[in-house]
């Protein structure tokens, strides 16, 4: 069964051009190791019947200009990008396999190896990845993970997020409005939420891993942060496939970081984190990304490859290409260790002058500048002991102390001072074995600020002890001076907390003649003790921060109230000023109107003719009933005209523009007729009563 899987895996990689074993393995696993189904998933194509896969292979189809399988045609493209050869090959190869299975049912003896089918296929169809590489440069591939299935979608770079979601709908039947896609680059996550964003503006790789979540099942979430919050406490099941080892299934809460997952793999499989090559993480993930933030599903598959094994295999192949050494089975391992020591000796007996021994000093003699000495120490340490190595702080001891100790309690770290001595008999073992171990490197990186100094030369030693006295304390300097040569190298652990006083103090000194487990234990114990001492200070800082927050909120509330009151007063003053201005305007208009009315009244009064006496003949007595029911009364000559009557009414304060003068019988509006007619003509004599009505 394993041989069949290896043959199927090799055929799948040759046809699809997928070099990553883990990715190819995941595709085949999803298809239950059905090669035909796996090819269909990766390369959509039209199945065509095939008579005999061995004797007769069909000619490859003509490469006519067509639209891409995703419904888009990139501008300037005359053929389907990336699928013209590979997809056709997948179709013919799948048809050949189906035909072979049909023939096997009739004649079980007639079986053709998959490799033979592949050989005949590749002879007639060009599967060279380089030939289609140029066609793929404007096409972006998306591997959509959804419901334990992988959907591969290829789109032109000018396509939009809406077009991508519509294609996902065609593949998964998840409506566009219910699609939540995770795995975008963090810097472009907000842009990827806009349907009109073009995918070429999202800084995507040629091939991208995305996770689809159906909001119909999970419920609507306002933001991606809400989704992450809901996933933090959920359990993720991680299925890990190794290249040359048994699979591994682990369960972690959503708050687990990638770094912690890799450390667990290291503890179980003994593959150092730096040698782990993972396949299956979405884009934008790093070691600080949690499982909830990464966007993977609650059950997810990864493939892990050890780069150390790959490098070792390459080295073995290189050595086998030159010398083949036959080893006697009865030879002891000690003999070969001795031979190795002989080859690595500092010099051997030859006619040439002996080679110079390795330089034991990491800092030159009489270094007068602490920063330059630190820089030379780090450079020489890396050059002598190589990778991996701890991360040393470069700069002065005072700068390292400030970075580690002079920070808030929550951010404070321990200062680890590594004291090197080139003449120590254990220095090479300590640096080559203990300081290279993954756990030690990670512990220093997470919990400490690591500072190194070479104590070999007395001049450099004295300068550093003086700096130690000034930066830390005289006790720290005395402690470092009293460390004997056979105890070096050593690590001084320095910390600062309220329980230790205002100054930094030496918490522990770890000598170089120690084992790996003891070194790691001492580092962790000191960290735990230091963190326990910091808890009181952290609590006090939190309380102080809470008080400051309350005070700030109170000050803010006071300022907001003050501003509101000031705004209210200003609005009130503005309203009062506006009302005052309106009153003044109305008074002015009223005064102007009164003056105008008075002017009209005076003109009308001055225009009135003299009133005749009762004894004079040819007079008419006119009574005018006001709207209030009172009467105005005056005598006129019958020769006076209607305008004189209207002037009489106006002179008494009833402007004709506001009032009508009505004759009762027959009813007639006297203000609407010609005012030059006489009272006699209008038959308003010997007496008449008229009525004033408001217009």
C-alpha positions in Angstrom: 0.0 0.0 0.0 2.9 2.4 0.8 4.5 1.7 -2.6 1.2 2.6 -4.3 1.0 5.8 -2.3 4.6 6.7 -3.2 3.9 6.0 -6.9 0.6 8.1 -6.7 2.4 10.9 -5.0 5.2 11.0 -7.6 2.7 10.9 -10.4 0.6 13.7 -8.9 3.7 15.9 -8.4 4.9 15.3 -12.0 1.5 16.1 -13.5 0.7 19.2 -11.4 4.2 20.6 -11.0 3.7 20.9 -7.3 7.2 20.5 -5.7 6.1 20.9 -2.1 5.6 17.3 -0.8 3.4 18.5 2.1 1.0 20.4 -0.2 0.8 17.5 -2.6 0.2 15.1 0.3 -2.6 17.3 1.6 -4.3 17.3 -1.8 -4.1 13.5 -2.1 -5.3 13.1 1.5 -8.4 15.3 0.8 -9.1 13.0 -2.2 -8.6 9.8 -0.2 -5.6 9.0 -2.4 -7.8 8.9 -5.5 -5.4 10.4 -8.1 -8.2 11.2 -10.6 -10.2 13.1 -7.9 -7.1 14.9 -6.7 -6.2 16.0 -10.3 -9.8 17.2 -10.8 -9.6 19.3 -7.6 -6.3 20.9 -8.6 -6.9 21.2 -12.4 -10.5 21.5 -13.6 -10.9 19.9 -17.0 -13.4 18.2 -19.3 -13.2 14.4 -19.1 -12.8 12.7 -22.5 -13.2 9.0 -23.2 -10.0 7.2 -24.2 -10.0 3.9 -26.0 -6.6 2.5 -24.9 -4.3 4.5 -22.6 -1.2 2.6 -23.6 -1.7 1.9 -27.3 -3.3 5.2 -28.3 -3.0 8.5 -26.5 -5.1 11.4 -27.9 -3.5 14.4 -29.4 -3.5 17.4 -27.1 -6.3 19.9 -27.8 -5.6 23.0 -29.9 -4.8 26.0 -27.7 -7.4 28.4 -28.9 -8.1 31.6 -27.2 -10.6 30.9 -24.4 -11.8 32.4 -21.2 -10.2 31.2 -18.0 -11.9 28.5 -15.9 -12.9 31.2 -13.4 -15.0 33.2 -15.8 -12.4 35.9 -16.4 -10.1 36.6 -19.3 -7.0 38.7 -18.4 -6.4 41.6 -20.7 -3.8 40.7 -23.3 -4.1 36.9 -22.8 -4.9 34.7 -25.7 -5.1 31.4 -23.8 -6.0 30.1 -20.4 -3.2 31.1 -18.1 -1.4 28.2 -16.4 -3.9 25.5 -17.5 -3.3 25.0 -21.2 -0.7 22.1 -20.8 -1.1 21.0 -17.2 -4.9 20.9 -17.2 -5.0 19.1 -20.5 -2.4 16.6 -19.2 -4.5 16.0 -16.1 -7.6 15.4 -18.2 -5.9 12.8 -20.5 -4.1 11.2 -17.6 -7.3 10.9 -15.6 -9.2 9.5 -18.6 -6.3 7.0 -19.1 -6.6 5.8 -15.5 -10.3 5.5 -15.7 -10.0 3.4 -18.9 -7.3 1.2 -17.3 -9.6 0.5 -14.3 -12.3 -0.5 -16.7 -9.9 -2.8 -18.6 -8.7 -4.4 -15.3 -12.2 -5.4 -14.4 -12.3 -7.4 -17.7 -8.7 -8.6 -17.8 -7.0 -8.4 -14.3 -3.6 -9.5 -15.9 -3.4 -6.4 -18.1 -2.1 -3.7 -15.8 0.1 -0.8 -16.9 2.2 1.1 -14.3 1.2 4.7 -13.6 4.8 5.7 -14.5 4.4 4.1 -18.0 1.2 6.1 -18.5 3.0 9.3 -17.4 6.0 8.6 -19.7 3.8 8.2 -22.8 1.7 11.2 -21.7 4.7 13.6 -21.2 6.1 12.5 -24.6 3.1 13.9 -26.4 2.2 16.8 -24.1 4.6 19.5 -22.9 4.5 19.5 -19.1 7.5 21.8 -18.6 6.5 24.2 -15.9 8.8 26.9 -17.4 6.7 27.0 -20.5 3.6 28.1 -18.6 5.4 30.2 -16.1 5.2 33.3 -18.3 1.4 32.8 -18.7 1.0 32.8 -14.9 2.7 36.1 -14.1 -0.6 38.1 -14.3 -2.7 35.4 -12.6 -3.1 34.9 -8.9 -4.0 31.5 -7.4 -6.1 31.1 -4.3 -6.3 27.9 -2.2 -9.7 28.2 -0.4 -10.0 26.0 2.6 -13.6 25.3 3.6 -15.3 22.4 5.4 -12.2 20.2 5.2 -12.1 20.8 1.4 -9.6 22.7 -0.8 -11.0 24.8 -3.6 -8.4 26.2 -6.1 -9.3 29.4 -7.8 -7.2 31.3 -10.3 -8.1 34.9 -11.2 -6.4 37.7 -13.2 -4.7 40.3 -11.1 -7.1 43.0 -12.2 -10.1 41.0 -10.7 -11.9 42.4 -7.7 -12.9 41.0 -4.3 -16.5 40.8 -5.5 -15.5 38.7 -8.5 -13.4 36.4 -6.2 -16.4 36.0 -3.8 -18.7 35.2 -6.8 -16.3 32.5 -7.9 -16.2 31.1 -4.4 -20.0 31.1 -4.5 -19.9 29.1 -7.7 -17.6 26.6 -6.1 -19.0 26.3 -2.5 -22.6 27.7 -2.8 -21.9 30.1 0.1 -23.6 33.4 -0.7 -21.4 36.4 -1.2 -23.0 38.3 1.7 -22.3 35.4 4.1 -18.6 34.9 3.2 -15.9 35.7 5.7 -12.4 35.3 4.2 -9.4 35.1 6.5 -5.7 35.0 5.6 -5.2 38.3 4.0 -2.0 40.2 4.6 -2.6 42.1 7.9 -1.7 45.5 6.4 -4.4 45.0 3.7 -7.1 43.3 5.8 -9.3 46.4 5.8 -9.0 46.9 2.0 -9.9 43.2 1.5 -13.2 43.8 3.1 -14.2 46.2 0.2 -15.9 44.4 -2.7 -14.5 46.9 -5.2 -10.8 46.4 -4.2 -8.7 44.9 -6.9 -6.6 41.9 -5.8 -3.5 43.3 -7.4 -3.5 46.0 -4.7 -3.4 43.6 -1.8 0.3 42.7 -1.9 -0.5 39.0 -2.6 1.9 36.2 -3.5 1.4 34.3 -6.8 -0.3 31.6 -4.7 -2.2 32.3 -1.5 -3.8 30.2 1.3 -7.2 31.6 2.4 -9.8 30.3 4.9 -13.6 30.6 4.1 -16.1 30.9 7.0 -19.8 30.6 6.3 -21.5 33.2 8.5 -24.8 31.4 8.0 -23.4 28.8 10.4 -21.3 30.9 12.7 -23.6 33.9 12.9 -23.0 37.5 11.8 -19.9 39.2 13.3 -19.4 42.9 13.0 -15.6 42.8 12.8 -12.8 40.3 12.4 -11.7 41.1 15.9 -15.1 39.9 17.2 -14.5 36.6 15.4 -11.0 36.2 16.8 -12.4 36.9 20.3 -15.0 34.1 19.9 -12.3 31.7 18.7 -9.8 32.3 21.5 -11.4 29.7 23.9 -12.2 27.1 21.2 -10.1 24.0 20.8 -8.1 23.6 17.6 -7.2 20.1 16.4 -3.9 20.2 14.5 -3.1 17.3 12.1 0.6 17.3 11.2 2.1 15.2 8.4 5.9 14.7 8.5 8.0 13.9 5.5 9.8 10.9 7.0 7.9 10.3 10.3 4.5 9.2 11.6 1.7 11.8 11.6 0.9 13.7 14.7 -2.4 15.1 16.0 -2.4 17.8 18.7 -5.1 19.9 20.4 -4.6 23.4 21.6 -6.7 26.4 22.7 -7.1 29.3 20.3 -4.8 31.5 22.3 -1.8 29.2 21.6 0.9 31.0 19.5 2.6 29.5 16.5 5.9 29.6 18.5 4.3 27.4 21.2 3.0 25.0 18.6 6.5 24.7 17.1 8.1 24.1 20.5 5.6 21.3 21.2 6.6 19.7 17.9 10.2 20.1 18.9 9.5 18.4 22.3 7.8 15.4 20.6 9.7 15.0 17.3 13.1 16.6 18.3 13.0 18.9 15.3 14.4 22.3 16.4 12.2 25.2 15.6 14.8 26.7 13.3 14.7 23.5 11.2 10.9 23.3 10.9 9.5 24.2 7.5 5.7 24.4 7.7 3.2 24.3 4.9 -0.4 25.3 5.4 -0.3 28.6 7.3 -2.3 31.4 5.8 -0.5 34.5 4.6 0.6 37.1 7.2 1.2 34.7 10.1 4.3 34.9 12.3 5.5 33.2 15.5 3.5 35.6 17.6 0.2 34.9 15.8 -2.3 32.8 17.8 -4.3 30.0 16.3 -7.4 32.2 16.6 -5.8 35.0 14.8 -4.3 32.9 12.0 -7.7 32.2 10.4 -7.3 28.4 10.2 -10.3 26.1 10.8 -10.9 24.3 14.1 -9.5 21.2 12.4 -6.6 21.9 10.2 -3.9 20.0 8.4 -0.2 21.0 8.2 2.9 19.4 6.6 6.2 19.8 8.4 9.6 19.2 6.7 12.9 19.1 8.6 15.4 21.3 6.8 18.2 19.7 8.9 17.5 16.3 7.3 17.4 17.8 3.8 20.7 19.5 4.4 22.2 16.3 5.8 20.9 14.3 2.7 22.5 16.9 0.4 25.8 16.6 2.3 25.7 12.8 2.1 25.1 13.0 -1.6 27.9 15.3 -2.0 30.3 13.1 -0.1 29.2 10.0 -1.9 30.0 11.7 -5.2 33.7 11.8 -4.2 34.9 9.1 -1.7 33.3 5.9 -0.7 34.8 4.5 2.5 34.2 0.9 3.6 34.2 0.6 7.4 35.0 -2.6 9.2 32.1 -3.6 11.3 34.4 -4.6 14.1 36.0 -1.1 14.3 35.1 0.9 17.4 33.5 4.3 17.4 36.4 5.6 19.4 38.8 5.0 16.5 36.7 7.3 14.2 36.4 9.9 16.9 40.2 9.9 17.2 40.4 10.2 13.4 38.0 13.2 13.6 40.1 14.8 16.3 43.2 14.3 14.1 41.6 16.0 11.2 40.4 18.9 13.3 43.8 19.4 15.1 45.2 22.9 15.0 48.2 21.7 13.1 49.8 18.6 11.8 53.3 17.5 11.1 54.1 18.7 7.6 56.9 20.4 5.8 55.0 23.7 5.9 55.0 26.0 8.9 52.5 25.1 11.6 49.1 26.9 11.4 48.4 29.6 14.0 46.1 28.5 16.9 42.6 30.0 17.1 42.4 33.4 18.7 41.2 33.0 22.3 40.2 36.6 22.8 36.8 38.0 21.7 37.8 41.6 22.6 41.2 43.1 21.7 43.6 44.2 24.5 43.4 47.7 25.9 39.9 48.5 24.5 39.0 51.9 25.7 35.4 52.2 24.5 32.8 49.9 26.0 30.4 50.1 23.0 33.1 49.2 20.5 34.3 46.4 22.8 30.7 45.0 22.9 30.4 45.2 19.1 33.7 43.3 18.7 32.7 40.7 21.3 29.4 39.9 19.4 31.1 39.8 16.0 34.0 37.6 17.2 31.6 35.3 19.1 29.5 34.7 16.0 32.6 34.1 13.9 34.1 31.7 16.4 31.1 29.7 17.5 28.8 30.1 14.5 25.0 29.7 14.3 22.8 29.2 16.2 23.8 31.6 19.1 22.0 33.8 21.6 21.2 37.4 20.8 23.6 39.6 22.6 22.9 43.3 23.3 25.3 45.6 21.5 26.2 48.8 23.3 27.2 49.9 26.8 26.4 48.1 30.0 24.4 51.1 31.1 22.2 51.0 28.0 21.6 47.3 28.6 20.7 48.0 32.2 18.2 50.6 31.2 16.6 48.4 28.6 16.2 45.5 31.1 15.7 47.2 34.5 14.5 50.7 34.0 11.1 49.9 32.6 7.6 49.4 34.0 7.2 46.3 36.1 5.1 44.5 33.5 7.8 45.0 30.8 10.9 44.5 33.0 13.4 41.8 32.3 16.4 40.3 34.0 19.9 41.5 32.8 22.1 38.4 32.1 25.8 39.3 31.9 27.8 36.6 30.2 31.5 36.7 31.4 33.8 35.0 28.9 37.4 33.9 29.4 39.5 32.5 26.6 41.8 30.5 28.9 39.0 28.6 30.6 39.0 24.8 29.8 35.2 24.6 29.6 34.5 27.7 27.5 34.3 25.9 24.2 32.0 23.2 25.6 29.8 25.8 27.2 29.5 27.9 24.0 29.3 25.1 21.5 26.8 23.0 23.4 24.9 24.8 26.1 24.7 28.2 24.5 23.6 26.7 21.1 20.7 24.7 22.6 17.2 25.8 21.3 15.7 26.1 24.8 18.5 28.2 26.1 18.4 30.5 23.1 14.6 30.9 23.5 14.8 31.5 27.2 17.4 34.3 26.8 15.3 35.9 24.1 12.1 35.9 26.0 13.1 36.6 29.6 16.5 38.4 29.5 18.6 41.1 28.0 21.9 39.3 27.4 25.1 41.3 27.6 28.5 39.7 26.9 32.1 40.7 27.8 35.5 39.1 27.5 37.5 39.0 30.8 40.6 37.4 29.3 42.8 40.6 29.2 43.2 42.4 32.6 42.8 45.8 31.0 39.4 44.9 29.6 38.5 43.2 32.9 39.3 46.2 35.0 37.4 48.6 32.7 34.3 46.3 32.8 34.5 46.0 36.6 34.6 49.7 36.9 31.5 50.0 34.7 29.8 47.3 36.7 30.4 49.3 39.9 29.0 52.4 38.4 25.9 50.8 36.7 25.0 48.0 39.1 26.8 48.1 42.5 30.2 47.5 44.1 28.9 44.1 45.4 28.3 43.1 41.7 31.8 44.2 40.8 33.3 42.3 43.7 31.3 39.2 42.9 32.5 39.2 39.3 36.2 39.8 40.4 36.1 36.8 42.8 34.9 34.3 40.2 37.8 31.9 39.7 39.1 30.9 36.3 37.9 27.3 36.6 34.4 28.6 37.2 34.4 30.8 34.0 32.6 31.4 31.8 29.8 32.6 34.1 26.4 34.3 33.8 25.4 36.9 36.3 21.7 37.5 36.6 20.8 41.0 37.7 17.4 42.4 38.5 15.6 45.4 40.0 12.4 45.4 42.1 11.1 47.3 45.1 12.0 44.4 47.4 15.6 44.7 46.3 15.7 48.4 46.8 16.0 51.2 44.3 19.2 49.8 42.8 19.9 46.7 40.7 21.3 43.7 42.6 22.8 40.3 41.6 20.2 37.6 42.0 22.3 34.6 41.0 25.6 33.6 39.5 25.7 30.5 37.2 29.2 29.0 36.7 30.3 27.5 33.4 31.0 24.0 34.8 27.3 23.1 34.7 25.1 20.8 32.6 22.3 21.8 30.2 19.4 20.8 32.4 20.9 22.5 35.4 21.6 25.7 33.4 18.0 25.8 32.1 16.6 25.0 35.6 18.7 27.8 37.2 17.6 30.3 34.6 13.9 29.4 35.0 14.0 29.4 38.8 15.6 32.8 38.9 13.0 34.1 36.4 10.2 32.7 38.6 11.6 34.2 41.8 12.1 37.6 40.1 8.6 37.6 38.6 7.2 36.7 42.1 9.0 39.7 43.5 7.6 41.9 40.8 4.0 40.9 41.5 3.7 43.4 44.4 5.1 46.2 42.2 2.9 45.2 39.3 -0.1 45.4 41.5 0.9 48.8 42.8 1.5 50.0 39.3 -1.9 48.7 38.3 -3.6 50.4 41.2 -1.7 53.6 40.4 -2.7 53.4 36.8 -6.3 52.7 37.8 -6.3 55.8 40.1 -4.7 57.9 37.3 -7.3 56.6 34.9 -10.1 57.5 37.3 -8.6 61.0 37.8 -8.2 61.4 34.1 -11.8 60.4 33.5 -13.0 62.8 36.2 -10.9 65.6 34.7 -12.3 64.8 31.3 -15.8 64.7 32.6 -15.2 68.1 34.4 -13.8 69.6 31.2 -16.7 68.2 29.2 -19.2 69.7 31.8 -17.4 73.0 31.8 -17.4 73.1 28.0 -21.1 72.2 28.0 -21.9 75.0 30.5 -19.8 77.5 28.6 -21.5 76.5 25.4 -24.9 76.7 27.0 -24.1 80.2 28.4 -22.9 81.3 25.0 -26.0 80.0 23.3 -28.1 81.7 25.9 -26.3 85.0 25.4 -26.6 84.6 21.6 -30.3 83.9 21.9 -30.9 86.9 24.1 -28.9 89.1 21.7 -30.9 87.7 18.8 -34.2 88.4 20.6 -33.1 91.9 21.5 -32.2 92.6 17.9 -35.5 91.2 16.7 -37.4 93.4 19.2 -35.4 96.4 18.0 -36.1 95.5 14.4 -39.8 95.1 15.1 -40.0 98.4 17.0 -38.2 100.1 14.2 -40.5 98.7 11.6 -43.5 99.5 13.8 -42.3 103.1 14.2 -41.7 103.4 10.5 -45.2 102.0 9.8 -46.8 104.4 12.3 -45.0 107.3 10.7 -46.1 106.3 7.3 -49.7 105.8 8.4 -49.6 109.2 10.2 -48.2 110.8 7.1 -51.0 109.4 4.9 -53.6 110.5 7.5 -52.3 114.0 7.7 -52.3 114.4 3.9 -55.9 113.1 3.8 -57.0 115.5 6.6 -55.4 118.4 4.8 -57.2 117.5 1.6 -60.7 117.6 3.2 -63.0 120.4 2.0 -64.7 122.7 4.4 -67.7 121.0 6.1 -71.0 122.9 5.2 -73.4 124.0 7.9 -76.8 122.4 8.4 -78.7 125.4 6.9 -76.9 125.3 3.6 -78.6 123.8 0.6 -77.2 121.0 -1.5 -75.6 119.1 1.3 -75.5 115.4 2.1 -75.1 113.8 5.6 -72.9 110.7 5.5 -72.6 108.3 8.4 -69.7 105.7 8.4 -70.1 102.7 10.7 -66.8 101.5 12.0 -65.9 97.8 12.5 -66.4 98.4 16.2 -70.0 99.5 15.7 -69.4 103.2 16.4 -70.2 105.8 13.7 -68.4 108.6 12.1 -70.5 111.4 10.8 -69.9 114.5 8.5 -71.7 116.7 6.1 -70.6 117.2 2.5 -71.7 119.2 -0.5 -73.3 117.1 -3.1 -70.8 118.5 -5.5 -68.0 117.0 -3.4 -66.5 113.9 -5.1 -66.1 110.4 -3.7 -62.4 111.0 -2.9 -63.4 113.6 -0.3 -65.4 110.9 1.5 -62.4 108.5 1.3 -60.1 111.2 2.6 -62.5 111.7 5.6 -62.3 108.0 6.4 -58.5 108.0 6.1 -58.2 111.1 8.3 -59.9 109.2 11.0 -57.3 106.4 10.9 -58.8 104.0 8.5 -56.5 103.7 5.5 -58.2 102.7 2.3 -55.5 100.2 1.6 -56.6 98.3 4.7 -60.4 98.9 4.6 -63.2 98.9 2.1 -66.1 101.3 2.2 -69.4 99.5 1.4 -72.7 101.0 0.4 -75.5 98.8 2.0 -78.2 99.1 -0.6 -77.6 98.3 -3.3 -74.4 96.7 -1.9 -71.4 98.3 -3.6 -67.7 98.7 -2.8 -67.2 102.4 -3.1 -63.4 102.0 -3.0 -63.5 100.0 -6.2 -65.2 102.7 -8.4 -63.8 105.9 -9.9 -63.2 108.3 -6.9 -63.7 111.5 -9.0 -67.5 110.9 -9.2 -69.6 113.3 -7.2 -71.8 112.3 -4.3 -74.8 113.5 -6.3 -73.9 111.3 -9.2 -73.6 108.4 -6.8 -76.9 109.3 -5.2 -75.3 109.6 -1.8 -77.6 112.4 -0.6 -79.4 113.8 1.2 -78.1 111.3 3.7 -76.4 107.9 3.5 -74.9 105.3 5.8 -71.8 103.3 4.6 -69.9 100.5 6.3 -66.1 100.1 6.9 -64.9 96.5 6.4 -61.3 95.2 6.8 -59.8 93.9 3.6 
